[in-house]
């Protein structure tokens, strides 16, 4: 990460890894410490249909929205940004959109737990089946890319416990 303390913590992992839950729990800990911040769930930054032509995963839309929303949150006083989303090989594009380096923290729960989460939160059907199939594929892609600054293997901790581990392991906020 270098000498500069990052002001952007990006929580990544496969679908169903607990990225958003963890980002919100880290936000709770920062609020308790009086640290100005914003939590950004990147799933909401590309939730449109149909995907734009040439952008099937809607990443261009996501990056444009991230750039705008991060600017607005910073103007409103957020010193730190907590992002939840999937970054495999595109770290530099997110850093360019934000105008600063990110600290990339990967969550890696057991895949059987991920499958349980996904089947519990999605109705039976094509969408659930897609997510269940995608989870191990995406997990393998994250392993192969090796782009995370830190990987945290998860067990049966609560979101608050995971958030505390993330803050302790990353040294995100001094």
C-alpha positions as MATLAB code, in Angstrom:
seq = 'XXXXXXXXXXXXXXXXXXXXXXXXXXXXXXXXXXXXXXXXXXXXXXXXXXXXXXXXXXXXXXXXXXXXXXXXXXXXXXXXXXXXXXXXXXXXXXXXXXXXXXXXXXXXXXXXXXXXXXXXXXXXXXXXXXXXXXXXXXXXXXXXXXXXXXXXXXXXXXXXXXXXXXXXXXXXXX';
ca = [
       0.000    0.000    0.000;
       2.950    2.354    0.433;
       3.374    5.228    2.851;
       0.100    6.992    2.085;
      -2.765    5.923    4.319;
      -5.669    4.940    2.091;
      -8.992    6.673    2.663;
     -10.901    4.110    0.589;
     -11.551    0.608    1.889;
     -12.939   -1.659   -0.810;
     -14.437   -4.885    0.570;
     -14.524   -7.523   -2.157;
     -15.223  -11.230   -2.512;
     -17.436  -13.605   -4.402;
     -21.209  -13.210   -4.524;
     -22.657  -13.991   -1.095;
     -19.349  -13.424    0.740;
     -20.772  -10.750    3.051;
     -19.214   -7.694    1.394;
     -22.087   -5.285    1.917;
     -22.880   -6.520    5.426;
     -19.230   -6.107    6.381;
     -18.960   -2.622    4.863;
     -22.003   -1.498    6.846;
     -20.582   -3.059   10.027;
     -17.238   -1.277    9.467;
     -19.280    1.905    9.032;
     -20.917    1.274   12.410;
     -17.477    1.003   14.023;
     -16.293    4.205   12.356;
     -19.431    6.018   13.512;
     -18.719    4.878   17.086;
     -15.224    6.398   16.710;
     -16.565    9.637   15.282;
     -14.932    9.115   11.869;
     -16.757   10.822    8.972;
     -17.433    8.242    6.266;
     -19.832    6.948    3.634;
     -20.750    3.361    2.738;
     -21.282    2.630   -0.958;
     -22.835   -0.642   -2.103;
     -21.693   -0.855   -5.718;
     -24.464   -3.319   -6.605;
     -26.776   -0.298   -6.494;
     -24.510    1.661   -8.848;
     -25.213   -0.644  -11.786;
     -28.765   -1.772  -11.107;
     -30.380   -1.073  -14.449;
     -31.887   -3.092  -17.223;
     -31.128   -3.705  -19.976;
     -27.364   -3.368  -19.833;
     -25.973   -0.699  -22.132;
     -24.679   -1.997  -25.443;
     -21.024   -2.984  -25.071;
     -21.215   -2.964  -21.259;
     -22.836   -6.322  -20.343;
     -21.750   -6.207  -16.690;
     -22.606   -2.486  -16.487;
     -19.135   -1.625  -15.194;
     -18.901    1.634  -17.134;
     -22.162    2.769  -15.549;
     -20.905    1.665  -12.131;
     -17.626    3.587  -12.490;
     -19.363    6.751  -13.679;
     -21.820    6.577  -10.778;
     -18.996    5.875   -8.318;
     -17.076    8.914   -9.522;
     -20.107   11.191   -9.084;
     -21.348    9.802   -5.784;
     -17.878    9.701   -4.175;
     -17.381   13.349   -5.134;
     -20.717   14.282   -3.565;
     -19.999   12.372   -0.349;
     -16.589   13.987   -0.026;
     -18.118   17.439   -0.527;
     -20.596   16.540    2.223;
     -17.723   15.768    4.629;
     -17.006   12.027    4.280;
     -13.306   11.586    4.963;
     -13.334    7.827    4.384;
     -15.194    5.746    1.827;
     -16.233    2.140    2.388;
     -17.040    0.299   -0.826;
     -18.627   -3.119   -1.229;
     -18.346   -4.812   -4.589;
     -16.394   -7.186   -6.757;
     -12.942   -6.271   -8.062;
     -11.084   -8.985   -9.915;
      -8.604   -7.322  -12.289;
      -9.893   -3.764  -12.566;
      -8.443   -2.162   -9.463;
      -6.748    0.612  -11.439;
     -10.057    1.646  -12.990;
     -11.656    2.068   -9.563;
      -8.653    4.028   -8.313;
      -8.870    6.266  -11.391;
     -12.586    6.837  -10.812;
     -11.899    7.821   -7.198;
      -8.699    9.727   -7.869;
      -6.798    7.904   -5.145;
      -5.537    4.472   -4.117;
      -7.821    1.911   -2.564;
      -7.149   -0.646    0.128;
      -8.608   -3.865   -1.255;
      -9.752   -6.366    1.375;
     -11.118   -9.706    0.202;
     -13.508  -11.729    2.304;
     -13.267  -15.481    1.764;
     -15.963  -17.528    3.527;
     -16.319  -21.268    2.947;
     -18.175  -21.851   -0.320;
     -20.760  -24.101    1.345;
     -21.731  -21.142    3.570;
     -21.930  -18.896    0.501;
     -24.286  -21.385   -1.162;
     -26.489  -21.400    1.960;
     -26.625  -17.578    1.959;
     -27.484  -17.416   -1.710;
     -30.228  -20.031   -1.530;
     -31.642  -18.256    1.508;
     -31.794  -14.803   -0.060;
     -32.884  -15.613   -3.618;
     -36.142  -17.202   -4.698;
     -35.776  -20.529   -6.514;
     -35.211  -19.979  -10.205;
     -32.763  -18.772  -12.777;
     -31.336  -15.868  -10.753;
     -30.605  -18.022   -7.712;
     -29.163  -20.793   -9.877;
     -26.928  -18.284  -11.656;
     -25.593  -16.890   -8.345;
     -24.956  -20.374   -6.928;
     -23.039  -21.356  -10.080;
     -21.208  -18.030  -10.224;
     -19.919  -18.044   -6.621;
     -17.199  -20.708   -7.025;
     -16.252  -19.369  -10.469;
     -15.795  -15.866   -9.114;
     -13.953  -17.175   -6.059;
     -11.471  -18.950   -8.356;
     -11.053  -15.790  -10.451;
     -10.273  -13.807   -7.291;
      -7.716  -16.448   -6.268;
      -6.086  -16.297   -9.682;
      -6.006  -12.491   -9.837;
      -4.462  -12.150   -6.376;
      -5.149   -8.409   -6.442;
      -6.326   -7.995   -2.844;
      -4.022   -6.294   -0.364;
      -5.408   -8.579    2.291;
      -7.590  -11.683    2.361;
      -9.589  -12.536    5.448;
     -10.753  -16.122    5.746;
     -14.087  -16.193    7.516;
     -15.630  -18.683    9.866;
     -18.838  -18.202   11.827;
     -18.221  -14.682   13.108;
     -20.905  -12.044   13.420;
     -20.771   -9.048   11.075;
     -19.440   -6.902   13.937;
     -16.648   -9.401   14.589;
     -15.728   -9.513   10.899;
     -15.717   -5.703   10.761;
     -13.417   -5.531   13.781;
     -11.087   -8.059   12.122;
     -11.072   -6.029    8.918;
     -10.187   -2.802   10.733;
      -7.520   -4.491   12.838;
      -5.948   -6.321    9.895;
      -5.994   -3.376    7.507;
      -5.103   -0.563    9.888;
      -7.568    1.404    7.768;
      -8.237    4.150   10.279;
      -5.461    5.231   12.578;
];
